[in-house]
Amino acid sequence: MGMFNYIKVEQDLPLNDELKALNVDFKKEEFQTKELEDNIMTTYIIRDYRLFELKITGHWEDNPDYVKDNSRFGEFFNKNKWVEDNREEVFRDDYTGTFTFGNYIYGETKESYDLFPDWKCVVVKGLLTEISLITPIEKHSSKDRIESDENFFKKMDDHKIKMKCPVYSLYFNYYVRTFEKIEWKVYNVINRIISFLNWLQWKGIKTLIKVLTPR
């Protein structure tokens, strides 16, 4: 899926009849884009046909409430706490370009549809000269997603029931979890090897050849 940036829309969006019928307050929705500058989870705001960037500065501190949980990422994301120092909305009058952004609206029944609307924006020196709904809107039946969710929660409930059995609990905690940790460590080793080989193939050898080649 990769990284992206967030878009908050604080003005009315162009909608077709299908979207209007949903009675969704799009000003409260969260949108995403992969076409607006570097994708580093930055938040941009569209307001009064102007583009703003939300700039937040802060620092990490030790979390006094941290309790070791042995999870893969808990050591960093729980042991450390992000403290916000400042936030400001900066008008991006230095930005000119075109990008699309969108979100998803899930249907509530198996007979409904999941909609994935996208909008196109043209910005000149921070001012929106165009904002339009891209049609046709991508949509899929909600049935498969709802049935998949139902199946997932059923498995979770079954797992909780099984964990009450000492035999299954022993198997899961000392066999399944152990192999998950081994798998994660092996994945990290392989990933480092692949990264090194990529560097060697595309940069390391070329650098060596350049140094050794007579001028």
Secondary structure, DSSP 8 states (H G I E B T S, - for coil): ----EEEEE-S-----HHHHTTT--GGG--EEESSSSS-SS-EEEEETTEEEEEEEEEEEEE-TT------TTHHHHTTEEEEEEEEEEEE-TT--EEEEEE--B--SSTTSEEEEEEEEEEEETTEEEEEEEEEEEEEEESHHHHHHHHHHHHHHHHHHHHTTSHHHHHHIIIIIHHHHHHHHHHHHHHHHHHHHHHHIIIIIHHHHHHHHS--
